[in-house]
Amino acid sequence: MSGSDGVAGSADLRRGSTAAPGGARASAAGGLGRVIGYLARRPGLAFGLGIVIVLAAGAVLAPVLAPFPGDAGNNTNLMASLLPPGGVHPLGTDLAGRDVWSRILFGIRISVGVSVVVIVSSLLVGIPIGLFAGAVGGKLDDLLMRVVDVFLAFPSLLLALAISATLGPSMEHAAIAITVSWWPWYARLMRGEAAAIRGRAYVEAALLLGIPRWRVALRHILPNAIGPIIVQASLDLGGVILTFAALSFLGLGAQDPTPEWGLMVEQGRTLTSTQPWVALFPGAAIMTAALAFTLLGEGLRERLDPKGLARS
Amino acid sequence: MIEEAPLLSIRDLVIEIRGRRLVDVAELSVGRGQIVGLVGESGAGKSLLLSSILGLLPADATVHGSIIFDGLELRGAPDRLLRSVRGRRIAVVLQAARAALTPTLQSGTWIERALVLHHVPAPERRARIAHALEAVRLDPALLRRYPHQLSGGEAQRVAIALAVALRAQLILADEATSALDVTVQAEVAELFRELRQTEGTAVLLVSHDLALVAGLADRIDIIAEGSIVERGGPAVLTDPQHSVTRELVTANPTLGRAPEAAP
C-alpha cells in the first residue's frame, strides 16, 4: 500500500482540478510530471508498464534488433547447434543452431501478439452478450447466463486443451480454443456490471428522456461498466500468455519452426541439465511478460477503481 | 374542446403487480400551467403512478384505466409514441439529482444529445440551451463539468434546464427537492414557480414534504395506499379531514406557517 498520500494522488489524477472554474487543466508539462510522480509511488505499475513498453518496442523492432532474423523461421545451422551464451549469440543457440535471442525477440509477436488477439476476441464476444443480458434482464438473461455457466463449469485450461486437441494442433486452433474458454468470464463480469447499473437513477433518467433501450445500453450503461472489464482483461493477459505457452509446450499450439516461447521451452526440456539456456531464456520471457501484464492490470485496477467511478 | 381539457387527465387508473392492487386513482388531472401537488408517505404509490404516465412500469405490472395527455391516450400506447412524449413533452426531474446524470457525460453533452434525440435542428439547439440556462440561472461554464463536479442544486438545475430546452409542457417532479439543502430546496421550488410564469410549464409535484408543496401548488391531492383520499387548495393543510392528511400535517412542525408564507 502506498498509504493515504497515494490515494489522494489517484483521486487528483482522476478528477482533474475539481474546484477550478471551468475545469481548468494542468499544463502538459505539469501533467507529465504528475504521471511520473504517480508512477514513482507505484513501483509495481511502473515496472509492469516499463516491461510492456519494452515488449511492444521489441515486437516492432525485432527485424532490426535480432542479430539473426532468419533464425526465427526455417533456418537450420547444425554447425552452430547448442552453442552456449556469448559472442554473436548472447543467449546461445538451440538444437537446430538457431539464435535463441533472435527467436525470443520474434517470439514476442507470437506469444504476446496471439494472446492480445485472444483477449480482444474474448472481449468482442463476451461484452455484447453480457451487456445484452444485463441490460435486458428477464428470461433471456437467465438463458444466456446458463450457457455461460456451462462454459465456466470447466477449468479454462482443460477446456482449451480439449478444444485444441479436437481441432488439431496449430496456433490458430489454440487461439480459438483459448478464446472459447475465456469469453464467458467477460460475459459474466459485464452482465453483473450492467445489471447493477441498470438500476441506477441515470439509466432511469435516460429512459425517461425517451432514449431507446439499446441506445441507453450502449451510451449510458456500457461506458460506466467497462472499467472493471478492461482491468480484468489486462490482468488476464498474463494468464492467456501462460495458457498459450502451455498448449504449445504440450504440442497443441504453435509448431516448429514458429518461435513461440512455450514451444521453445518444450524444445529445450530434455536439455535442461546440459544446455539449460535453450529452455531457461524463453521460460524467463514467459514469466516476465505474464508478470508485467499482471502488474499493469493491478495498477489499472487501482486507477479505475470501479467504486470510484460512480462516486458522487 | 381540447383547449379546455386538462393537460393531463388520469381516470380510473388501476395498477396491479402480481395480483396486488397498488394504485387505484379515480381521477387526477393537471391543467395547463397548473402546479399540482401529490403528497403521500413513501410506499403510497406516488412513484408507480408517475412511471405509469410515461409507460415505464415494471414488466410484471398490469394497468387499467386511461391516461390522457394533451389529447393522447398514453396507457398502452406504442413505444414509439411514448418515446416521443418522454422528455420532450413530459419531463421528469428525479430526487437523486447528481445520480440522475450519466457519470461519463459532461452535463452539456447530456443536454445536447437529448435535443438531438428529439430532432431539434442544430442552429436552434444553441439558442434553446442559452435560453434554458438563463431560465434556470445556470452558469454556462457548468456545461463542461461532469456530474461529480456539480453540487446537488446545480445538477437539479441541469435537469430542469433540459426540460426547458425541450419545451416540455409538463414536469413530473418526483421528490425533486427532497435530497437538497433547505436553501437550495427553496431555490428549485422558486424555479418551478417562475417556469410556470415564463414558459407556461405545468408541474406535478410529487412529494412527502407537505410544507414545500403547500407553498407552491395550486391544488394538493393527498394519496394513501394508492388512492387519492383528500383534495383541495393549500387550505387542506390547515383543516385536514382525512386521518392520513392529519398525520402528514402533524409530522411537520413548520407546516402551520406554510400556507401564510406562500405568496
Interface residues (C-beta under 8 A of the other chain):
Chain A: R15 T18 P21 G22 G23 G138 R200 A201 Y202 E204 A205 A206 L207 L208 L209 G210 I211 P212 R219 H220 P223 N224 L309 A310 R311 S312
Chain B: L54 L56 A59 L82 R83 S84 V85 R86 G87 R88 A91 V92 L94 Q95 A96 R98 A99 A100 L101 T102 P103 T104 L105 R113 A114 L117 H118 A141 R144 R145 P147 H148 Q149 A159 L162
